[in-house]
């Protein structure tokens, strides 16, 4: 099974689970919004990303909260050292991220997330030119939110994503591909919670 098929299967699984909970009447009818920022740390792995060094970065997201669902958009950016580049290897992503918040007997709320969107990369080439690429990001995450003050929550998560960066040098088969593992810790504002 390919990474895309796995992501789609999990996405439909989250939708089915959320729908079943709503039909059982176990989901409160809350509607609100959430916005968060955080620090990330991770590395590009496997495939064409061998030789990359782990790096820190940042993440920002915004979402609409419908009962136990958060339907959001986000942006992240990290700057890596990569063996085959001069200067920094900058990786950034703009993504959609549906989250399913699970109920908990405690104040801690676990969640599952699916990410998919546009991946971008840039680095300084051998003659000083900036090479830029675009492609896709698709991945899964698991996280935990817990209250720290009125309407504010801490938000921690681990993600695994598949990335593709096409530099326009020969189509999809020539694109740079691999994975990314990352951890994120941040703060989230959620209305009505």
C-alpha positions in Angstrom: 0.0 0.0 0.0 1.4 3.4 -1.0 1.7 6.3 1.4 -1.1 8.2 -0.4 -3.5 5.2 0.0 -2.6 4.9 3.7 -3.3 8.6 4.3 -6.6 8.4 2.5 -7.6 5.2 4.4 -6.9 6.8 7.8 -8.7 10.0 6.8 -11.8 8.1 5.9 -11.4 6.1 9.1 -11.4 9.4 11.2 -14.5 10.6 9.3 -16.3 7.3 10.0 -15.3 7.4 13.7 -16.4 11.0 14.1 -19.7 10.3 12.3 -20.5 7.3 14.5 -19.8 9.3 17.6 -22.1 12.1 16.4 -24.9 9.7 15.6 -24.6 8.1 19.1 -25.2 11.5 20.6 -21.9 11.5 22.5 -20.5 14.5 20.9 -21.4 18.0 22.2 -22.4 20.5 19.6 -19.6 23.0 20.0 -18.5 25.3 17.2 -15.5 27.6 17.6 -12.1 28.3 16.3 -8.5 27.5 17.4 -5.2 29.1 16.5 -1.8 27.9 17.5 2.0 28.5 17.2 4.8 26.2 18.2 8.4 25.1 17.8 9.2 22.0 15.7 12.2 19.8 15.6 12.7 17.0 13.1 14.7 15.5 10.2 14.3 14.6 6.6 14.8 10.8 6.3 15.3 8.2 3.6 15.0 8.4 -0.2 16.7 11.4 -1.6 17.0 13.2 1.8 20.0 11.1 3.0 22.7 13.5 4.3 20.3 15.9 6.0 20.8 17.1 9.5 18.0 17.5 12.1 16.8 21.1 12.5 14.5 23.3 14.5 11.8 25.4 13.0 8.3 26.8 13.7 4.7 25.9 13.0 1.5 28.0 12.9 -2.1 26.8 12.4 -5.7 28.0 12.4 -8.8 25.9 12.4 -12.6 25.8 12.9 -13.7 23.5 15.7 -16.9 21.5 15.0 -17.7 19.3 17.9 -14.7 16.9 18.1 -13.3 17.9 14.7 -10.8 20.7 14.1 -10.6 21.5 10.4 -7.5 23.6 10.0 -4.8 25.0 7.8 -1.1 25.4 8.7 2.4 26.4 7.7 5.7 25.1 8.9 9.3 25.9 8.1 12.7 24.3 9.0 16.2 25.1 7.9 18.5 22.1 7.5 22.1 21.4 6.6 22.2 19.1 3.7 25.3 17.4 2.4 24.7 18.2 -1.3 23.9 21.9 -0.9 25.7 25.2 -0.4 24.1 27.2 2.4 20.9 26.3 4.1 18.3 23.8 2.8 14.9 25.4 3.6 11.9 23.2 3.8 8.4 24.8 4.2 4.9 23.4 3.9 1.4 24.8 3.6 -1.1 22.1 4.5 -4.7 21.2 5.4 -5.0 19.4 8.7 -8.2 17.7 9.9 -7.9 16.7 13.6 -10.2 14.3 15.5 -10.2 15.1 19.2 -10.9 12.1 21.4 -12.8 12.3 24.6 -10.9 11.8 27.8 -11.8 11.3 31.5 -9.0 13.7 32.4 -8.3 17.3 31.3 -5.8 15.9 28.7 -7.3 15.6 25.2 -5.6 13.3 22.7 -6.1 13.7 19.0 -5.2 12.2 15.6 -4.4 14.3 12.6 -4.0 13.9 8.8 -1.9 16.4 6.8 -1.8 17.0 3.1 -0.8 20.0 1.0 2.0 21.8 -0.8 5.7 21.2 0.1 8.4 23.7 -0.9 12.2 23.6 -0.7 15.0 26.0 -1.6 18.8 26.1 -1.4 21.7 27.9 -2.8 23.1 26.1 -5.8 26.7 25.6 -6.9 27.0 28.9 -8.7 25.1 31.0 -6.2 21.7 30.7 -7.7 18.7 29.8 -5.5 17.1 26.6 -6.6 13.4 26.2 -5.7 11.1 23.2 -5.7 7.4 22.5 -5.1 5.6 19.2 -4.5 3.4 17.5 -2.0 3.2 16.7 1.7 1.0 13.9 3.1 1.3 12.6 6.6 -0.2 11.5 9.9 0.2 12.8 13.4 -0.8 12.1 17.0 -1.0 14.8 19.6 -2.2 15.9 23.0 -3.7 19.2 24.3 -4.1 20.2 27.9 -5.3 23.4 29.6 -2.9 25.9 30.9 -5.1 29.0 31.3 -8.6 30.1 30.3 -9.0 29.4 26.5 -5.3 28.6 26.2 -3.9 25.0 25.9 -0.5 23.4 25.5 -0.3 21.4 22.3 2.3 18.7 21.6 2.4 16.3 18.7 4.5 13.9 16.7 4.2 13.7 12.9 5.4 11.5 10.1 5.1 12.9 6.6 6.0 12.0 3.0 7.5 14.8 1.0 8.2 15.3 -2.7 10.1 18.3 -4.1 10.2 18.8 -7.9 12.9 21.2 -9.2 11.5 21.2 -12.7 14.3 19.0 -14.1 12.3 16.1 -15.6 8.9 15.6 -14.1 7.6 13.6 -11.1 9.9 10.7 -11.6 12.9 13.0 -11.2 11.5 14.7 -8.0 13.3 14.5 -4.7 11.3 12.2 -2.3 11.6 11.0 1.2 10.1 11.2 4.7 10.1 13.6 7.6 9.7 12.9 11.3 9.0 15.8 13.6 8.0 16.8 17.1 6.0 20.0 17.8 5.3 21.8 21.1 3.3 24.9 21.2 0.4 26.9 22.6 -3.1 26.9 21.2 -6.0 29.3 21.8 -9.4 27.7 21.5 -12.7 29.7 21.7 -15.5 28.3 23.8 -13.5 25.6 25.5 
